Amino acid sequence: MDGAVLWRCSVFLLLSALGRRNASRFVFTRQQRRFNSSSICCCSEKGNGPSLVVVGGGAAGVYASVRAKEVAPHLNVLVIEKGKLLSKVRISGGGRCNLTNGNYLEKQGLAGNYPRGNKELQGSYFNIHGPQDTMNWFSSHGVDLKQKAVEITLPKVKAKLKLDNICKTLPEYTQMGAMLVTHWGLTGPVVLRLSAWGARDLFFSEYKGNLYVDLVPDVHIEDVKDSLVQHRHHLANQKLYSSFPAEFGLVKRFWRYLLDREGLDGDQLWASLSNKSVNSIGLLLKQCSFRIAGKGQFKDEFVTAGGVPLSEISLRTMESRIQPKLFFAGEVLNIDGITGGFNFQNAWTGGYIAGTCIGELASSYNKVEAL
C-alpha cells in the first residue's frame, strides 16, 4: 500500500473487525477514499457473520487474507489497497518473483538476516511458518517454484562503514561480498547489506561518512605489493593502463580509475613505475576510501526500516497487545531484512500467523452464534 495514507513509506497493516458487518463503519476523508478494494471471498447476501478488513494488499495482507479464508471459509474478507494488489511481489527478482531464500530451509540462522528484528525473531516465529513452509504452500496452490543459485560475477570486496558524528563500531558495519560500481555511485550486495544494518545511523548522520573498501580481501598487503613488482618485471614494456595483475579481479575501467586517483600517467610504462607508486597502489587496493555524500536519488529503496515496535505485538498471533482484534504483519512492523528474499519471508510468515489466528477467531465466533 502506498504510504501517502498511513505512513511515509510502504507498509502493510492488517486490521481485523470481527462481528456483524453492520456493527461498525469505517469513515475516510475524501482524499483517503482513493483506494482499490478487492474481495477475497463472495460475501453472503445479508452480510451476516464475522468480517475481516485488510488494509494493504501487499504480500503480508493478501497472504493473511487467503490463510484466514482457508481456516474460516465463512469469513467475509475485504482487502483495501491504494495501488495494485501484490505490486511489489510482481517486480521482485527482476520480474521473476523472488519469494524467499532457499539457503535457510532449516531455519537456522535465518533471523540473523534482519537488522531490525533479529533478536525477537530467534524464537518460534519462523518455526511456525518458514521458507520451506512457504515453498510448500505455493506448490500446493499450483505455483511452480524454481530454486536458482545466485550467480555473482563481481569481485569479492570487504567494505567498512564509518559515519560522520557516529562514534560506533559494530561487526555488521563491515561486510564481505560483491560490489558494483556505476556512473552514479556504489551498489551491489555488500553496499545494500551495509545500508540495511546502518539504516538508522545513516539517517542520523544525514548520510555523510566514508566507505573503506578492501578490493583484494583475500590477499595480504605485502603479497599485493609483490604482485605489482612482479608485474612490473614481466610486463615492463607495457603501459600501465593496458594491464594489471589478473589475481586482483578488477575490470580495466576501474583500474584506470585507481591510476587516475593516484595521479599516475596511464601511458607510462610499467618499467618506469617507482617503488613509492607501487606502495601507494597497494595501499589503495587494500583501503580504497569513498566519500558518502548522500543516499540514492532514484527512490530505489526496497524495504522500510522502522514501524510498530515488536514489544507491542504478540509474535505468536501477530495481534496487538494494546488493541484486541487488531493485527499487524509485513513492513508496518519494525522488521526489515537484507536483500535476498528475506523481507518477503517475513511477510509470508507474519501473514500466515495472523491469518491463522484471525480464522480461528472467526470460527469461534461462528460457534458462539450457533449456540
N, C-alpha and C positions, 0 to 999 in steps of 0.2 A: 504494500500500500504506500502511496506517495505520502511523504512526511509533512506535506503542507497542512494537513488537518490535525494530526495528533502530536507529531514530533517534527523536528527539523532534519529528519533522516528517515530512511526506510525502516519501518517497524511492522511487527505482526502482533496484534492484540487479540486475544481470544476471550470472548465475553459470553458467559452462559446465562441465559434468562430462563429458568425453569419455572413452569406454571402455565396457566392458560394464556393463549396468545393475546386475549383481550384484557389481560390483567395489568398490563403496563404499556406505556407508549415511549417511543424514542423520538425526541424532538431535535432537529438540526436547524441551524441557521441556513439562510438562502445559499450562502457560499458553500456550506458543508453538505448540501444536498447533491453535489455533483459526484455521485457515486454510481458505479455499476453494481447491480446486485444479481447474484446467481443462487438459485435454489438447488441444493444437493438432492432434495427429495421432492416428491409430489405430496404436498400437504393435503390433509383431509379438507373436505369442503367446509366443514364447520370450524376448522382450525382448532379443534379441541386437542388436549394433550400437551406434553411438555414441548418447549421450543428452545432452540439454540441459535443465537445470533453471533456470528463470527465477524469481527472487524479486521479485515486484512486478508485478501485472497492470495497470500503467498504460500510458500512450501508448508510452513507450520499450520497455517489456518486451514488450508484445503485438506491436508493430511489428517488433521484433527477432526474435521467435518466428516470425512469418509469413515474414519475409525469409529466415531460416535454413532454413525448410522449402522455400522456393522454390529455394534453391541446392542443398540436400541433401534430397530427398524422403524418403529412407530414415531421416532423423534422428528419434529419439524425443524429443518435446518435452513438458515439464510446466511449467505456469505456476502458481506458488503466490501466492495473494492473500488477505489477511485480509478485505477488503471485497468489493465487486462489481467485476468487471473493467471497466476504462475509465470508472470513475465520474466522474472529473474531466473527461474528454472530453465526456461526455453533458451536463454542465451548463454547459460553456463557452459564451461568447457569449450568455448568457441562454437557454440551451437550444437554440441554433441550431448548436452545434458549430463554434466559431471555430478552424479548423485551422491557419492560417498567416497571413502578411501578404503581400498581393498587391502591395504597393508596392516590394518588393525582389526581383522576379523575376530581375533581372540580377545579384543578389547583392552589388552594390557598396554599401558602407556598412552592410551587414546586421549585421556584428559589432559595430558601434558602439552597438547597442541592448541590449547585455549588460553591465550594471555589473560583474558578475563573469564574466570570460572574454573580454572584448572584445579583449584583446591576443592571446591564444592562438588565438582563432577567426578571426583575419585571414588565416590560411594557407589550406590546401586543404580545411578542414573542410566548409564549405558548398558548395564546388565539387564535392565528391563527391556530395552529395545536398542540394540547396537547395529553396527554396519551389516553383519550377516543377517540379522532380522530384517533390516531394510531391504537387502537384496532379495531375500525370500518373499517379502511382502509384494514387491514389484513383480517378481516372477509369477507368483500365484495369481496376480491380477492381469496376466497376459502381456507383461512388458519384458521383452528380451533384453538382458543386460550383457554388456561386453566389458570384461576387465582388461584394461590396457596399461602396460607399463609406461611410465613417463620417461620419454627419451629426451635427454638434455645434451645438446652438443656444445653448450657454452663451457668454457674452462671453469674449474672449481676455484673459488677465491675464499678468503677469510676476511670478513668485514667487521669492524668495530665502530660502534656509535658513541659519540661524545657530544653532548648538547651544551649550549651556552646556558649559564646560570643554573645548571642542574648538576649538583655535586653527588652523583650517584653512579656506582659501578655494579652492574648486575651481569651474571653469566649470560642471560638472554640477550644482552646488548652486544654480544659477539656471536656471529653466525657464520656457518660454513655452507657454501653452495654455489650455484651458478649466478652470474651477474650479467646483465645485458646493458650495453652502452648504446644510447640512442642520441639523436641530434638535439634532444631537449633535456636529457639528464640520464640518471641511472635507474634501472628497474631490474626485474628478474626475481627469482625465488628468494635469494638472500636478502635483497632490499625489501621485498614485501614482508618477510618474516621480521626484519628489524623494525619496520614501520608498525607492525602489529604489536610486538612486545613493547615498543616505545611510544605507543599512541598517545597516552596521557602526557608523558613528559615532553613529547614533541609539541603538543598543543601548548603547554605552559611555557615552553621555551620559544614560542612563536615560530616554530620550525626553523630554528637557527642553530647551527652546530657544525661539526665536522664528521666525515666518514673516512675512516682509515682502512684501506683495502690492501691486504696481502695477496698479490696476484699469483704468487707461486707458494702456497702454504705448505706444500709437502717438500719443499727444498730449503735447506739451511742457507743463511745469508752468505756464508763462505763458499758454499757449493755454487750459488748463483754467480758470485764473482769469478770463480774458477771456470764456469761455463762461458762467461763473457771473454775471459782471457784466452781460452782455447779457441773460441770462435774467431777472435782477432788473429790468432796464429794461423788457423787453417783457411780462412777466407780474407786474408789480408788485403787483397786487391779488389774486393767488392765494396760497394757503397753501403753506408750504414742503413739507409732507407730500404735497400733491396733485400736484406737478410738479417736474421737473428736466430739464436739457438731455438731449435724446434721444441725442446723439452719445456719451454716456457708456455707453450699452448696459446700464444697470442695471435691475433689477426694483424695483418700488415698495417692496416689503417690505425689501429690503436698503438702499435709500435712506433709509428711515425709521430703520433700524439705525444708519446713519452719522450722521444728525442727532442721535439719542439719545446716541450715543457722544461727540459734540461738546457735549452739554448744551444743545442748541438746542430751543426750543419749536416743534414742527411746526405748531402752529396760527397762528404769527405769519406775517405777510405777507412776501413777497419784498422788498417796498419797504423794510421795516424791517431787513433783513439788513445788518449792518455790514461794512465792508471787512476788518476783522480776522477776522470769521467767514468771509468769502469766502476769505481766505488759508488759514485753518485747514482748511476743507473741501477746498480744492485740494490742500493738502499731504497730507491723509488719503487722497484719491483716488490720489495718486501713491505713497504709502507707508503702507499700512494694515497695522499690525502685529497679529499674533495670537500669543498665548502657546501653546506646545506643552506640554500638560500630561501627555501620555502617549499610548500607542497605542490603537487601537480595541479596544473591549471585546467585539466580536461574533465574534471568531475568523474574520475575513473575509480573511485573508491568502491569496493565490492562488499563491504560489511560495515555496520555501525558499531562503534565502541561506546559502551555505556548503556544505561537503561534501568529497568526496575531492579532494585537490589535483590539478590538471591535470598537474603535473610528474610524478605517479606513473602517468599514463596515456599511452598512445600514441594520439593522436587519429586516426591513420591506420587503426587497428584497434579502438580502444576497449579494448584488452587492458591489464591491469595490468602495470606494469614490475617489480613486486615478486613477484607470484604468477602464474605462467604459467596460461593457460586460465581466468583469472578476468577477466570483462569488466564494464564499468560503462557505463551510459547513463542520461540523464534527470536528475532532480533530485538524485540521490545525488552527482553531481559538483558541484564548485564553479563552477557556471554558473547564472546566472539573468538573465532579460531583463525589460524593461519590459512593461507591458500592451500587448496588440495582436497576439497570436498568436505572439510570439517564443519563448515558453517551449515551446510545442508544437513549433515548428520545430526547436528544439534536441533535443527528444525524438525526433522523426522522423529527424533526421539521425544522431544518435548510435545510435539503434536500428537504422537501416539499415546503418550501417558495421559495428556489432557483429554483426548477423545475417549479413551477407555474409561476414565473416571466420570466424565460427563454422561457417557452412555449408561454406565451403571447407576448414576443418579436418576437418569430418566426412567430406567427400568424400575427402580424402587418407587418412583413417583407413580408409575402406572399401576403397580401392585396396590399401592395405597388407594388409588382411585377405584380399583376393582372391589376393594373391601367396602 
